[in-house]
Amino acid sequence: MLNVTDLQSGYGEMQVLWGIDLEVKEKSITVILGPNGAGKSTTLKTIFGTLKPWNGRIEYIGQDITFLPPHKKVELGMTLVPEGRHLFPNMTVKDNLYMGAYLKRAEERFEDSLELVYSLFPRLKERESQKAGTLSGGEQQMLAIARALMTSPNLILMDEPSQGLAPKLVKEVFETILKLKDEGLTILLVEQNVFASLEISDYAYILHEGKIAFGGTVDEVKESEEVKRAYLGV
Amino acid sequence: MRNYTPLVTLLLIYAVMIAIGQGIQGMWQPIMLVIFYIAVGQALNIFLGMTGYVNFGYVALLGVGAYGMAVALGYYTDLGLIPALTLGFILAILLAFIVSMVVGGIALRLRGAYFAIATIGVNEGIKYLILGGKIWGGSSGIVLSGILRKAYGAETMRFLSTVFADAGLIVVAILSGIITMYILNSRLGYGLIALREDEDAAKVMGINVRRYKQIAFVISCILAGLIGATAWTLKLTYVFPQDVFAINYTVEAIVIVMLGGAGTLLGPVVGGLIYALLKYYLTIAFPGMQLLILAPLLIIVILLFPEGVVGYLAKAARGTRFEKFVR
């Protein structure tokens, strides 16, 4: 579904990604792991287009989307759950969801998307008219994912969805991601939480200093003693 | 949930102001000052209030609008009055459009405070281009009174600089309000609110943030150009670079928007009323001391109403029958 070849990018003069190759298969969960500063978030930002690629090629459902701006990618069914959630704290939960369905394509499917969102997150329905800023951390993360779902996507990029959450909520978030896969969605995940994310993922890539150090199925990752020792610290 | 009823409040306020100005001796001048500041705030609000971006080059747009009208009236008298006036409005719009497309196209690539810094130079740049390049009369400006009197007679000139200029400004002010209301109720408006609240979130929702900011910027700038053309060129019948590129108007416009409530329809109206009336009467009561008294008063208002007076009123009216009329 998503094919990335030789992707390079960075900030200003500083190059962060030194040629990333990765593939995301349809209806799978793929996780990118790696230490701080390896370029995990940068990879997602470059794929989504908030950061311009310097070089390389990004292909999505057979189209070259390397230099498309983010809003065009959302139109094509890709979305990002940004790091730190980026909700509208002064709007109600429902208004946040309305905002998610901003595009015409998404607005047409508003009812269906809302039904899906509320079946996945019954708690958001209970808190529908509450301001997003007053939700707990876990609920806010749920809302961030829910708002992304309202764009009616096929591929969701998630930047550290478990960040800053209590262990019990982390588990809940990962269970939700599994449910999204069951709904037929494809997920590309960036995570610090190695154990929990390997538990739910089908494929894993290990990023090291802006390059892919290892890539394969989760079982392959788990079996490779070298990978575990060198990069995952287990 | 489209709601245009706040326009009723808006038009009512204009009706009362015009009635007071026409009915009470000596009130027309302060009322027109108020309407000038309302217009200036309302046009800026479409960009500042909707996007949260500060345009420090704002007055330059009033300036080029003023020059557009002055050039048409001063250099194309042969066309006759109506065609020259029409050309004046077209030039004002066109110049404001070109400047805002160029400035926006470049500066809107920057986010937040960097945009504000980038726009500071615009005003000075255009001013010194006209001064140094001796364009349109350079430092001696364009003085229209003689030209207009010779071409169309004293009577017509007086009509142009009084009734026509005032009516023109009122129309532009009300038009800015109607456009604001339309945007607030539109898809564009929701997109702008999203990007004002969180630009990254807006991108994730599929909003073309660059384009939306540019649209709001250009609309705001064109209206500013029309204010310059009516309130300055037509009313004063002269244009000097030092006058029309005076940065204090930008600051005043920002104050009015923040005072009344950024991103609201009635905010600039209330802000303009408070600001202009305070300034006018403080100048009369304490000549020379007005700014010394005005500044702390404004600080007090901002402290009492951090979301602006209308932002506060809209909250207070929630759940009452006035709710629909305040926005």
Interface residues (C-beta under 8 A of the other chain):
Chain A: T50 P69 P70 H71 V74 E75 T79 L80 V81 P82 H86 L87 F88 N90 M91 M99 G100 Y102 L103 A106 R147 A148 T151
Chain B: R187 Y190 G191 A194 E197 D198 D200 A201 K203 V204 M205 G206 I207 N208 V209 R210
